[in-house]
Amino acid sequence: MTTRLTILTQIRDVAAEQGKTLAPLTDDLSLMESGLDSLCFAILVARLEDALGADPFTSAASARFPVTIGEFIAFYDGGLV
Amino acid sequence: MEAGAGRGRGIATREWRLGLDDFASATSLGADLPRLEGRSVVLAVGDMAKAAAALIELDGFARRIVLCPPGFETRGLDALIRDAEADALVYDGDEAAPSARLDCLAPCRLPLEPLRSPRPPSPRLRGEGRSRRLATEWVMPTSGTSGPPKMVVHNLATLTGAFRPAPAQAWATFYDIRRYGGLQIFLRALAGTESLTLSGAGESVEAFLIRLGEAGAQHISGTPSHWRKILMSGQARRIAPETVRLSGEIADDSVLAALRALYPTARVEHAYASTEAGVAFAVGDGRAGFPASLIDAGGEVALKVVEGSLRIRSNRTALRYVGPDAPPLHDADGFVDTGDMVERRGDRYLFVGRRGGVINVGGAKVHPEEVEAAINAHAAVRASRVFARKNPITGALVAAEVVLREGVAANDDLSRDILSSCRVALPAHKAPSFLRFVEELSMTSGGKLARHG
């Protein structure tokens, strides 16, 4: 499963568990408007650490965090520049 | 100890049986017994039977007894001697004398040896034309959560303040009598009419239950974690208790219900007590927590809630802390802050956890104990431990380890089911986000769920 697919699947799972309605998940969707709250993001990041073995939010050298879904996926795929 | 005639009663550990009548003519302290009169004595022995013998002999005879708990590290001995102003040490006669800067070191040995001369009488204090028996101070470390434990001073009056005449019951406890909870049972047994059965070091739950069954133990006490082990042991029906007593940890509805189901004719009660605050109350209505009517009710044990923590004033609280930098134990009104957080729900107060144990999820406080209570309410669960998992978004998230009931198989569907039942019972940030199944949960030597950092 690609990183993209893992991330999108986990986003849908977390949203379903937490009873959140998701906006359509396009690359340019802003994370703040996705329907996920900070608790959802926290759970998502932890689950992705378990699934992918990486937590770029903790390990990333750059101070720039993702703003959109596309940037979020890139963040896991090798980091944002 | 002038505990009344032995009347054939005894205290039994796995290795020893101490007959209380035997102390009239025998001792565990050998030729050193007279030297200990009036001294401040550190009691650092390796097993409960020796501790029991020494306590019986030293109360009313030594000025102060400093009770070292099991697992006490001898490298802390010099600091303990200094802070407790000790001038004597009773050590385990089966081991080498510890190096300590004291001129009076006495080995404690079993079996009891015949007294070489009549037992010296308790020192009497003379004043106002009457003589009073020496009120030995009992100094005990608290089960502090961080840093070196503080020590508190009790005496027999504070330690037995909660005692009321009770029906004759053979006593037993999972606790170590060198800690406050076990000491309460030890003293209750001495003050009563029946024998006491104690656990052995490293003894399995199953072996202890078999011994308890053979001894006919009727009043049995332990922590909720001890009792959960009994529920999982397969030997739970070896005992037929009349009273099941829980204390030392929060007793949730699920462990209480499981015990009532297993021992339908027993009285199941959970008691609230701590080394600093003493014995406060016992609840026997089968529900977790305690009635809200106990708060601000007046009476011998005054309870109040301030900033979410339970405060107690009574004749059972410790007298003070010991040591050169000792903070005051009581507030200006004489109340001791237990550090246990409570929340009111309707006509009841529930214990939600220790003040220091809180998990912070995005700024919201979560007590591990309240999440454990929700997990434990699931029919498949026997016990759980909740802890923080560090998280870059919210600081921490709630995670859980779960022990399933006997015969229940662990699988992903069950995991999802337990997690979703928690999301129904708890606000979203309190519900665990991660769950793993484990075979068992580690306990502290005091019988409480071990909470790692």
HADDOCK unambig.tbl for C-alpha pairs under 7 A between the chains (distance, minus, plus):
assign (segid A and resid 38 and name CA) (segid B and resid 393 and name CA) 6.90 0.50 0.50
assign (segid A and resid 39 and name CA) (segid B and resid 394 and name CA) 6.93 0.50 0.50
assign (segid A and resid 39 and name CA) (segid B and resid 429 and name CA) 6.85 0.50 0.50
assign (segid A and resid 41 and name CA) (segid B and resid 393 and name CA) 6.98 0.50 0.50
assign (segid A and resid 42 and name CA) (segid B and resid 391 and name CA) 6.49 0.50 0.50
assign (segid A and resid 42 and name CA) (segid B and resid 393 and name CA) 5.07 0.50 0.50
assign (segid A and resid 42 and name CA) (segid B and resid 394 and name CA) 6.08 0.50 0.50
assign (segid A and resid 43 and name CA) (segid B and resid 433 and name CA) 6.68 0.50 0.50
assign (segid A and resid 46 and name CA) (segid B and resid 391 and name CA) 6.96 0.50 0.50
assign (segid A and resid 57 and name CA) (segid B and resid 392 and name CA) 6.23 0.50 0.50
assign (segid A and resid 58 and name CA) (segid B and resid 392 and name CA) 6.03 0.50 0.50
